[in-house]
């Protein structure tokens, strides 16, 4: 990798740190502006990246302080938005410089900044989602309906920004080690008697979630029965080789 900081720049950085004293190590408080609501009550099964499954829907409800239509003026003209959010269920007080990406089998370590692991110095997530509609709800104010979601239900949102295709899209970008596993998918066997229990508008999204293989990559026991909570149902399945077989669907108690 080319690139080198020259001596002048290095000295400038040192002077800036000396001038600021301890200021550079002080944090600031992020304000939760909204929460997203999805069909995933737990982390298990959530797509590893946004946009992988366009049929996965969600909606964003703003906190009362931010239910101001003026803050969304012009957003209706954008097809996609960026969400900056909190890995609220995986936040840790400490961090490590390397992590084990699940798609690499959970055994190979990569630098945390070369991955999108939730176990980071700051547990921040970044997602690009499609903006389907802006609803004006009588009680909740403006509600954003989105698709291609990759977040757990009730995830805190810190910021929303418009997606700009002329600068945010990089068709010639290189995807590093992620390119090696981007086409990974399972074959899904979902008997009709179980599939028909799922609401029709959720079936395609669920099938795509299962194809992505919700399991941690290091779990390979063909006799183990996994449980995925989705849209009010417990989806139970086994995986043998590249075949995922749904063995039961149980409605969850409300």
N, C-alpha and C positions, 0 to 999 in steps of 0.2 A: 504493500500500500504506500503510495507516494505522498509526500507532504512533510514539511518540517517547519517548526516554529523558529524564526530567526532570533538572534540574541536581543535585538531591540524590543521585540514583542514580549520575550520572556522577562526582561527587566521591567517592562511596563506592568505586567501582571503582578509581579512581586510588589511594586510600589502601590498598586491599587489595594492589595490585601493589607499592607502596612497602614495605609491611610484609613481604611475602614475598621481596623481593629477586629473586634469580634462580631461586627455587624453581619458579615457574610455568612456566619454560621447560624444566625437567628432565622427562625421560620415565620410564617404568617398563617392566619386562619383562612381556610377555604370555606366558603358559604355554600351549603346545599341549596340549590335553586329549585330542584324538582326531584321526583322519583319516577322510575319507569316501572310499568306493570306488564308482566309477561306470563307465559304458561309454565314457567319453571320455578317451583317453590324451593328447590334446592339446587346446588351447583352441578350435580351429576347429570350429564347429558347435554349440557349447554354447548352449542357449537364453539369451536376453539377460535373462530374468527368471525367478525361481522360480515354480512353479505354472502356467506356460504350458502345459506338457505333463505331465499327471498320470501318463502311462504310463512316464515315465522314472524308473527305480528306482535306488536306491543303498543302501549300508549303511555305518554308522558304527562304527568300531572304536576303543575307548578306548586311550590309552596305559596301560601297566601300573600306573602310580601311581594312575590314576583308575578302575580296574576294580573298583569298589566298588558293590554293589547298593544300599546305603543312599543313595548319591548320586542314585539314580533313583527312590527311593520316592515313589509317587504319580504319576509321569509317565505310567503306563499309562492314566490316566483322561483324558488330553488327546488330541485328535485331530490337532493340528498343533503344530509347534514352530518356534522361531526358531533359526537357526544364525548365529553370528558367526564369520567365517573370514578367511583370508588370501589375497589375490590373489598367491599365491607365485610365479607365472610372469610377472607384469607389474610387480612392485614396482620403483620407481625411487628414486634418492637425491634427485632434485629434483622439483618440481611446477610446474605452470603454472595460472594462475587460470581459463583457459578450455580447453575440449576440443571435439572435433568428434564429436557423436553419430552413430553409423553410420546410424541410421534417418532422419536428416535429410540423407543423401547424402554425409556425410563432408566437407562444405564449409562448413557453417554452424557458427559457434562459439557455445557456451553456457557459462555459468559452471559450473565443476566441481561446485559444491554444488547446482546445479540438475539434475544428471545422476547416473547410477549408474555412471559410468565407473570402471574400475579404476585409472586414473592419478590418484591422490589424494594429499594430504599423508601420510595414513596408509592403506596399501593394505588396507583392511578391507571385507569383503563382508557383506551381510545377506540371508538367505534364509528364507522361510517355506515349510516343507515338511510334507507329511502323514506322520504317524507311523503306519506300517502294523503294526509288531510290535516287541516287545522279545524277542530271543532270548538264552537263556543258553547260550553256547558253552563246551564243555569246556576249550578252550585259550585262547580270546580273551575270556572273561568276557561281560558284557552287550554285545550288539550291537543297534544300533537300525536297523531296516529302514524306509526312507523313500521317498516318491515325490514327483514334481514337482521333481526336483533340477535345479540349474543350475550344477554345479561339475565341475571336472576331477578325474579319478582321483587319489587321494592328497592332496587338498587339506587343509591343516591347519585344524582347528577350534579356536577359542579359547574358545567358550562356547556353551551350549545353554540356552534359556529356553522356557517354555511359551507357546503362543499363546493369548491371552485374547480371545475373540470380542466380548465386551461392551465392551471398550475398544480393542482393536487394529484392529477393523473400523470403517471410516468410509464408509458407503454414499454419502454426499453429498459426499465429497471431490472436489476438482478436480485433474485430472491434467496440467495445463499442456500444453506442446507435445507430450508423449507421447500425448495423446488423438488427435492428428492421424494417427498411424501405427499405432494399436493393432490395427486390423483388417487390416493388410497381410499378404498370404499369396500364395504361388505355387501354381500347378497343378503336380502332380507326375506324371510319366510314368515308371513303374517296371515294366519288362517282367517277366513272371512268372518267366522263366528266371533272372533275377538276384534277384528278391525271394524266391524259394523257397530261396535259399542262406542267408538270414537266419533264425535261430531264430524260431519262431512267436511266442514271447512277447516278441520285440523288434521285430517288424515295424511295429506301429502306432506305437510311439514313434519309430522311424526315419522313417516317413512324415511325422509331425508335425514332426520336426526339419527335414526338407527343405522342408516348406511354409513354415517360418519364414524361409527364405532364409539359409543360413549365410555367404554371401559378404559382404565389406565392401561397403557400398552404392555406393562409387565405382567398383567393378569391373563393367563392363557389356559385356565382350567376349564375344559369343555363341559364338566358336570356342574359347574357353579351356576346358580340362578341369580341373575342381577335384577334389580328393581329400579325403574326409572319413573319418577313422578312428573307427569305432564298433563296439563289442562284438566286437572281433577281426577286423573286416573293413575293407577300404579301399573306400569307396563313391565311384565316379568318375562325375561328372555335368557337364552343360553347362546354361547358362541362356540362353534367348532370349526377351526380353520378359518375360512373366509365366509362361512354361513352363519348368520344370526337368525335364530328361530324364536318367535314369540310363543310362549307357552301359556300365558294367562294375562287377562286384563281385568283389574279389580277397581271399581269406582271407589274413590277415597271418601271417607266420612267427612261431612261438613261440620 
